[in-house]
Amino acid sequence: MSLNDNNFVWQCRQILAKNSFKIYFSIITVFVIWIVTIFSVYLLAFSSGNMLSVALLFFAGWFCSMVVAFSLIYGYDVLLLKIVKNEQAVLGHLFEGFKCLRKMVKPGLFFGAVFFALAAAGSIILVTVRGELALNPETMTISAYLILSIFFVVCFWYLFFPFVLKDSSDRPLSALLVESRRLFKGNRIAFLKNFILFAWKSLGIFLFSYSFVMFWNGEETSFISTMMSFISFIGTISAYVTVVKFFLLGAVFYHRLTAAPAETDAAGSCLLIESDEPEQQS
């Protein structure tokens, strides 16, 4: 089955429609647990009066939070893949990574180290280029967005890594990283095209909302502040929907790339039977 066939986006929409509560609620759970973890790290780190202890606890806690984050993302990908395969999928699968926490440590530390290296390099470049202006809140905000964007690009290259880890957990980390990149190589453009077709509404609202709020230079009145808060809220909801669609598309892509042709054809046939729009099917 081609990754560019006409049924692809429609298949994703059907999967999302049939399992919307489970898929949307799971990502909220991931976000809440990770935020609680981050706040716990901050509270623990800054509860110490000694600056050296604060720094050590903060960095140790940060890497621990990255292990927790990867464990939750791993569990979410496992849950999505089971849904895509029409297997029994329950919210308990979201915590699949905590059942094998030892194999979550190395990947979590790897992605944590990548983010830390990007943040350190960005800070050094910012101070070198901007000098004292580097501490300007607007400059720091833009720099943070750039660092996060680069980190997301790196993670995008390893989109299939949690799935590969699930299927080949006994292999070394370096081999799993190479395998995940190999699977995705040559399919990134097809993924992005389908992602835009699948999530163009929520993605467009998200980009417009945050661009509008970030670059607004007009007067600040109570009405304008209220409107900005509302636009930011709409942008946040749109970002949430976009992230869900991104992960779901990744699971469907991985299944199509690795499943036997007969299995993917059978899944496609089931979706065609349930379709309300047969004219969209090829």
NORGIZI-V617989 format. One record per residue. N is the residue number from 1. PSI is psi in whole degrees, -180 to 180 (none if undefined). NEAR is the number of other C-alpha atoms within 12 Angstrom. D_FIRST is the distance of its C-alpha to the first C-alpha in whole Angstrom. Layout:
# NORGIZI-V617989
n=N psi=PSI near=NEAR d_first=D_FIRST
n=N psi=PSI near=NEAR d_first=D_FIRST
This chain:
# NORGIZI-V617989
n=1 psi=129 near=24 d_first=0
n=2 psi=145 near=18 d_first=4
n=3 psi=-8 near=30 d_first=7
n=4 psi=15 near=22 d_first=9
n=5 psi=164 near=19 d_first=7
n=6 psi=-17 near=20 d_first=11
n=7 psi=-9 near=32 d_first=10
n=8 psi=-56 near=36 d_first=10
n=9 psi=-38 near=35 d_first=13
n=10 psi=-37 near=32 d_first=14
n=11 psi=-45 near=38 d_first=13
n=12 psi=-41 near=36 d_first=15
n=13 psi=-39 near=29 d_first=18
n=14 psi=-43 near=30 d_first=18
n=15 psi=-44 near=34 d_first=18
n=16 psi=-41 near=29 d_first=20
n=17 psi=-39 near=20 d_first=22
n=18 psi=-21 near=19 d_first=22
n=19 psi=30 near=26 d_first=23
n=20 psi=-46 near=21 d_first=25
n=21 psi=-47 near=17 d_first=28
n=22 psi=-43 near=28 d_first=27
n=23 psi=-46 near=38 d_first=25
n=24 psi=-41 near=28 d_first=28
n=25 psi=-35 near=21 d_first=31
n=26 psi=-43 near=34 d_first=29
n=27 psi=-30 near=36 d_first=29
n=28 psi=-42 near=24 d_first=32
n=29 psi=-43 near=24 d_first=34
n=30 psi=-48 near=31 d_first=32
n=31 psi=-45 near=25 d_first=34
n=32 psi=-46 near=17 d_first=37
n=33 psi=-41 near=24 d_first=37
n=34 psi=-40 near=25 d_first=37
n=35 psi=-43 near=20 d_first=39
n=36 psi=-41 near=17 d_first=42
n=37 psi=-45 near=24 d_first=41
n=38 psi=-46 near=26 d_first=42
n=39 psi=-37 near=19 d_first=45
n=40 psi=-39 near=20 d_first=46
n=41 psi=-47 near=28 d_first=46
n=42 psi=-47 near=23 d_first=48
n=43 psi=-42 near=18 d_first=51
n=44 psi=-43 near=22 d_first=51
n=45 psi=-46 near=24 d_first=51
n=46 psi=2 near=21 d_first=54
n=47 psi=-17 near=17 d_first=56
n=48 psi=138 near=17 d_first=58
n=49 psi=-19 near=13 d_first=60
n=50 psi=127 near=12 d_first=60
n=51 psi=-37 near=13 d_first=58
n=52 psi=-42 near=13 d_first=57
n=53 psi=-40 near=17 d_first=56
n=54 psi=-47 near=21 d_first=54
n=55 psi=-46 near=20 d_first=52
n=56 psi=-45 near=19 d_first=51
n=57 psi=-36 near=25 d_first=50
n=58 psi=-48 near=25 d_first=48
n=59 psi=-40 near=24 d_first=46
n=60 psi=-44 near=22 d_first=46
n=61 psi=-36 near=27 d_first=45
n=62 psi=-47 near=33 d_first=42
n=63 psi=-34 near=30 d_first=40
n=64 psi=-41 near=30 d_first=40
n=65 psi=-32 near=32 d_first=39
n=66 psi=-35 near=34 d_first=36
n=67 psi=-42 near=33 d_first=35
n=68 psi=-45 near=42 d_first=36
n=69 psi=-46 near=37 d_first=33
n=70 psi=-38 near=38 d_first=31
n=71 psi=-40 near=38 d_first=31
n=72 psi=-41 near=39 d_first=30
n=73 psi=-40 near=42 d_first=27
n=74 psi=-47 near=42 d_first=26
n=75 psi=-38 near=38 d_first=27
n=76 psi=-40 near=43 d_first=25
n=77 psi=-39 near=44 d_first=22
n=78 psi=-45 near=42 d_first=22
n=79 psi=-46 near=39 d_first=23
n=80 psi=-41 near=44 d_first=20
n=81 psi=-37 near=38 d_first=18
n=82 psi=-39 near=29 d_first=19
n=83 psi=-44 near=32 d_first=19
n=84 psi=-37 near=38 d_first=15
n=85 psi=2 near=30 d_first=15
n=86 psi=31 near=23 d_first=18
n=87 psi=166 near=14 d_first=20
n=88 psi=122 near=17 d_first=24
n=89 psi=123 near=24 d_first=24
n=90 psi=164 near=24 d_first=28
n=91 psi=-22 near=28 d_first=30
n=92 psi=-25 near=19 d_first=31
n=93 psi=-18 near=29 d_first=28
n=94 psi=-26 near=35 d_first=29
n=95 psi=22 near=29 d_first=32
n=96 psi=-35 near=27 d_first=30
n=97 psi=-30 near=34 d_first=31
n=98 psi=-16 near=23 d_first=34
n=99 psi=-22 near=17 d_first=34
n=100 psi=56 near=21 d_first=33
n=101 psi=-30 near=23 d_first=35
n=102 psi=-40 near=17 d_first=36
n=103 psi=-5 near=29 d_first=33
n=104 psi=-20 near=36 d_first=32
n=105 psi=-52 near=26 d_first=36
n=106 psi=-48 near=27 d_first=34
n=107 psi=-40 near=35 d_first=31
n=108 psi=-43 near=32 d_first=33
n=109 psi=-36 near=29 d_first=36
n=110 psi=-52 near=25 d_first=34
n=111 psi=-31 near=33 d_first=33
n=112 psi=-41 near=30 d_first=36
n=113 psi=-38 near=23 d_first=38
n=114 psi=-45 near=24 d_first=35
n=115 psi=-42 near=28 d_first=36
n=116 psi=-41 near=22 d_first=40
n=117 psi=-42 near=19 d_first=40
n=118 psi=-42 near=27 d_first=38
n=119 psi=-42 near=24 d_first=41
n=120 psi=-46 near=17 d_first=44
n=121 psi=-42 near=19 d_first=43
n=122 psi=-39 near=28 d_first=42
n=123 psi=-42 near=25 d_first=46
n=124 psi=-44 near=16 d_first=47
n=125 psi=-41 near=17 d_first=46
n=126 psi=-46 near=26 d_first=47
n=127 psi=-39 near=19 d_first=51
n=128 psi=-42 near=14 d_first=51
n=129 psi=-44 near=15 d_first=50
n=130 psi=-18 near=17 d_first=51
n=131 psi=-129 near=14 d_first=54
n=132 psi=-26 near=13 d_first=56
n=133 psi=-9 near=14 d_first=54
n=134 psi=-25 near=22 d_first=51
n=135 psi=0 near=18 d_first=52
n=136 psi=129 near=15 d_first=52
n=137 psi=-41 near=12 d_first=50
n=138 psi=-42 near=14 d_first=48
n=139 psi=-42 near=22 d_first=47
n=140 psi=-38 near=22 d_first=46
n=141 psi=-47 near=18 d_first=44
n=142 psi=-41 near=21 d_first=42
n=143 psi=-41 near=28 d_first=42
n=144 psi=-42 near=23 d_first=40
n=145 psi=-40 near=20 d_first=37
n=146 psi=-43 near=21 d_first=37
n=147 psi=-44 near=26 d_first=37
n=148 psi=-39 near=21 d_first=34
n=149 psi=-43 near=18 d_first=32
n=150 psi=-41 near=22 d_first=32
n=151 psi=-40 near=24 d_first=32
n=152 psi=-34 near=19 d_first=29
n=153 psi=-42 near=17 d_first=27
n=154 psi=-46 near=21 d_first=28
n=155 psi=-35 near=28 d_first=26
n=156 psi=-38 near=26 d_first=23
n=157 psi=-26 near=27 d_first=23
n=158 psi=36 near=31 d_first=23
n=159 psi=-37 near=38 d_first=20
n=160 psi=0 near=41 d_first=19
n=161 psi=-47 near=39 d_first=22
n=162 psi=-37 near=41 d_first=23
n=163 psi=-43 near=38 d_first=20
n=164 psi=-40 near=35 d_first=20
n=165 psi=-39 near=35 d_first=24
n=166 psi=-42 near=28 d_first=23
n=167 psi=-22 near=20 d_first=21
n=168 psi=57 near=18 d_first=24
n=169 psi=-17 near=24 d_first=27
n=170 psi=-4 near=15 d_first=29
n=171 psi=158 near=16 d_first=29
n=172 psi=156 near=16 d_first=31
n=173 psi=-44 near=25 d_first=30
n=174 psi=-39 near=19 d_first=30
n=175 psi=-37 near=17 d_first=27
n=176 psi=-39 near=28 d_first=25
n=177 psi=-43 near=30 d_first=25
n=178 psi=-42 near=21 d_first=24
n=179 psi=-41 near=25 d_first=21
n=180 psi=-39 near=31 d_first=20
n=181 psi=-37 near=26 d_first=21
n=182 psi=-43 near=21 d_first=19
n=183 psi=-37 near=26 d_first=16
n=184 psi=-19 near=31 d_first=16
n=185 psi=132 near=19 d_first=17
n=186 psi=-9 near=14 d_first=16
n=187 psi=3 near=26 d_first=13
n=188 psi=-41 near=26 d_first=17
n=189 psi=-43 near=16 d_first=17
n=190 psi=-40 near=22 d_first=13
n=191 psi=-47 near=37 d_first=14
n=192 psi=-40 near=25 d_first=18
n=193 psi=-47 near=20 d_first=17
n=194 psi=-34 near=31 d_first=15
n=195 psi=-42 near=33 d_first=18
n=196 psi=-41 near=20 d_first=20
n=197 psi=-36 near=26 d_first=18
n=198 psi=-38 near=32 d_first=18
n=199 psi=24 near=33 d_first=22
n=200 psi=-33 near=24 d_first=24
n=201 psi=-55 near=20 d_first=27
n=202 psi=-38 near=27 d_first=27
n=203 psi=-43 near=28 d_first=27
n=204 psi=-43 near=22 d_first=29
n=205 psi=-41 near=25 d_first=32
n=206 psi=-50 near=27 d_first=32
n=207 psi=-42 near=25 d_first=32
n=208 psi=-46 near=23 d_first=35
n=209 psi=-50 near=27 d_first=37
n=210 psi=-32 near=26 d_first=37
n=211 psi=-41 near=19 d_first=38
n=212 psi=-46 near=22 d_first=41
n=213 psi=-41 near=26 d_first=42
n=214 psi=-40 near=21 d_first=42
n=215 psi=11 near=15 d_first=44
n=216 psi=126 near=17 d_first=46
n=217 psi=12 near=11 d_first=50
n=218 psi=-176 near=12 d_first=52
n=219 psi=151 near=10 d_first=54
n=220 psi=106 near=13 d_first=54
n=221 psi=172 near=10 d_first=55
n=222 psi=-38 near=10 d_first=55
n=223 psi=-45 near=11 d_first=53
n=224 psi=-41 near=16 d_first=51
n=225 psi=-41 near=16 d_first=50
n=226 psi=-43 near=14 d_first=49
n=227 psi=-40 near=18 d_first=47
n=228 psi=-41 near=26 d_first=45
n=229 psi=-41 near=19 d_first=45
n=230 psi=-44 near=18 d_first=43
n=231 psi=-39 near=25 d_first=41
n=232 psi=-39 near=24 d_first=40
n=233 psi=-46 near=19 d_first=39
n=234 psi=-41 near=25 d_first=37
n=235 psi=-38 near=28 d_first=35
n=236 psi=-44 near=23 d_first=35
n=237 psi=-42 near=24 d_first=33
n=238 psi=-39 near=26 d_first=31
n=239 psi=-40 near=27 d_first=30
n=240 psi=-47 near=27 d_first=30
n=241 psi=-40 near=30 d_first=27
n=242 psi=-42 near=29 d_first=25
n=243 psi=-43 near=30 d_first=25
n=244 psi=-46 near=38 d_first=24
n=245 psi=-34 near=39 d_first=21
n=246 psi=-49 near=35 d_first=20
n=247 psi=-40 near=40 d_first=20
n=248 psi=-43 near=47 d_first=18
n=249 psi=-39 near=42 d_first=15
n=250 psi=-41 near=43 d_first=16
n=251 psi=-42 near=37 d_first=15
n=252 psi=-41 near=44 d_first=12
n=253 psi=-48 near=40 d_first=11
n=254 psi=-41 near=38 d_first=12
n=255 psi=-42 near=34 d_first=11
n=256 psi=-34 near=33 d_first=7
n=257 psi=-30 near=27 d_first=9
n=258 psi=-19 near=24 d_first=11
n=259 psi=157 near=20 d_first=10
n=260 psi=149 near=15 d_first=10
n=261 psi=-40 near=15 d_first=7
n=262 psi=-37 near=13 d_first=9
n=263 psi=-44 near=19 d_first=10
n=264 psi=-35 near=28 d_first=7
n=265 psi=-39 near=21 d_first=7
n=266 psi=-41 near=18 d_first=11
n=267 psi=-41 near=30 d_first=11
n=268 psi=-37 near=34 d_first=9
n=269 psi=-41 near=19 d_first=12
n=270 psi=-41 near=19 d_first=15
n=271 psi=-35 near=30 d_first=14
n=272 psi=-38 near=24 d_first=14
n=273 psi=-38 near=15 d_first=17
n=274 psi=-2 near=19 d_first=19
n=275 psi=141 near=23 d_first=18
n=276 psi=-9 near=14 d_first=21
n=277 psi=73 near=16 d_first=20
n=278 psi=-23 near=15 d_first=18
n=279 psi=-16 near=11 d_first=19
n=280 psi=-9 near=16 d_first=16
n=281 psi=147 near=20 d_first=13
n=282 psi=none near=17 d_first=12
